[in-house]
């Protein structure tokens, strides 16, 4: 039986989180494969940070060989500059995924929390615990 390996990404310019799970065709519970963070130096120029994110996710993809990536959709927050920077970080991550022919699915933070915890207003700690 062929398993489906999924890469989940929580994008950030300073710290991008990722997790890899595997689903069997038998419908068993997802199996944990790996998780971690890709951290960029806060003193580096934007272009250098984008490169770190892109090459970091590229390495994760090459190591764990997922077929699908799920990534959080950027929401417009109070600070438009922060939103733009996050969008650029997200673009670097998306580029790494599509260059490896991953199928990409995009979800809001509310959708992720609903799926993982059972309600959309869960805290980060509740999501981590799950």
N, C-alpha and C positions, 0 to 999 in steps of 0.2 A: 504494500500500500504506500502511496505517495503522501507525504506530509506537506503541509503548507507552512512555510516560515514567514512570519510577519515582523517587520521592523516598525516600531512606533517611535515617533520623534516629537519632542516638546522643544520647539525652536526658541533660541535666545541668542543675543549677540555676545553676551559675556559667558553664558553657560547653556549649552544645548544638551538636554537629556535624551537618552535613547534606551529602548528595551527591545529584546528579541524574544519571541515566543514561537512555539511550533504547535500546529493543530494537526491531529491525525484524522484520517478519513473515517475512523471508527467513532468519532464524536466524543472521544475522551476529553477530560479537562485539558486546557492548554498547558504545555510544558515550558517551563522557564529555560531559556537558552543563555541569555546574557543581558547585562544592562550596564550603563555607565554614563559618563558625561564627556563632552568635548568642551574644553574651556579655552577661551582666548585671553591673551594678555590685555588688561584694561588700558594699558599705556600705549598699545600698538595702534597704528593708523587703521582706519576702516578697511582699506583694501587688504591689509595683512590679516586682519581678523576674519574677513570673508574667506580668504585662502585657507586659514586654519580650519574653519568650519567645513569647507568643501572637501579638503583632503582628509580631515578626520572622519567624516561620514563615509567617504569613499573607502577608507580602510575598514570601517565597520562592515560595510556591504561586502567587500572582498573577503573578509574573514568569515562572516556568518552566512553569506549567500541567501538572503531573503528573496522571496518572489514578489512581495507586496510591501508597500510602505504606507503607513497612516501618519498624517502630520496635522498638527493643530492649525486652524485657520487664524490668521491675524485679525484681531478686532481693533477698531479705532478707539484708542483710549484718549485720555485728557490731553496728553502731550503729543501733538502731531509729529514732532521730530523723532520721538521714541518709536512711534508707529512706523515711520519710514525706515528707520534703522532696522527694526525687527523684520520688516518686509524684505529688506536686502539680505539679511541673514537667512531668511526663509527661502529666498530665491537661490542662494548658494546650495542649500540643502536639497531643494527640489532638483537642481541641475545635477547634483551627484547621483540622485535616484534615477532620473530619466536617462542619464548617460550609461547606466547599468541595466536599462530596460525594465526597471521595476514598475509595476502597476501602482499608481499613487491614488490614495483616497484621502480626502480632506474633511476634518471634523472640527466643530467648535469645542471650546473647553467644556461647555455645558453638556454636549453630547458625550464627550469622553467620561465625564464624571457620572453621568446617568448610567452609562454602560458598565463602568467599573464598580461604582459604589451603590448605585440604585437610585440616587437622586442627584440632581444637577447642581446643588449648592454645597457639595461636600468640600471639606477643607483639604489642603495639600496633604496633611497628615493622614486623613482618612483614605485618600487615593493611594498613598504610599503603602499603607497597611494592607490594602487589598492586593 
